[in-house]
Amino acid sequence: MSSTELTVDKFHLALAKRLNISTEKLAAVVNQNRPYGNSDVLRDLQEIYSEVNGFEVIRIEDGGTLVLSGDRVVARGDGSGDSQNDAEKLLWRYHREMVTVLQILLDNFSLTEGVYRRADSLRGKWELASVPRES
């Protein structure tokens, strides 16, 4: 990713803990077929999201609504009939951001919730710019 800012939250941390790391040709890599342990990546993302937030994923409805237990709605679709609904887009966005999360982890040898920035969008070191306030 070429972004120079990313807000890392508890879902990113949970995904990082679940990454399925293996060795290929003497290099550590994330298993591309089973990045979180199972071959159904979207289902893994749903399960991890629900674990982090304390809700069970009940269903993803047509039109883009992710419904969790207690009828809690995470993302609502626009009803456009788009084949990839808003809830899935949210989960896939987090999955794509894991590239940057791993860069942050390697730059800092630690990872915590907060806003990370880097000065140079190509080569700069990711640094923690701010942490969430205690509620």
C-alpha angles and dihedrals in degrees: 000000000000095000118126096206134045131171108218113205137178092277091058089050092051092049091050090053091051097048112130104227120190138163124257122175091344094308129109110238139170109250103252094204096045107021093162097029104275132071092236097078096177091053090050090051091050092049094047091046091052093046091052093048097039096243134109119235106241101178148321106237127210109269093042110284119144108203121196129188113296088035090277108165118213103180131006123211122226092235091242092131091243107170092227108054129210094259092054091046089054092052094044090049090057090047092053091047090061088083089064092040089057090049089052091049092050093046094051105025086227139061131208137158114282147083115302123196138179126201098215112048092212109036110006124119117254111241133185106253100177141353127220116267119248111255 
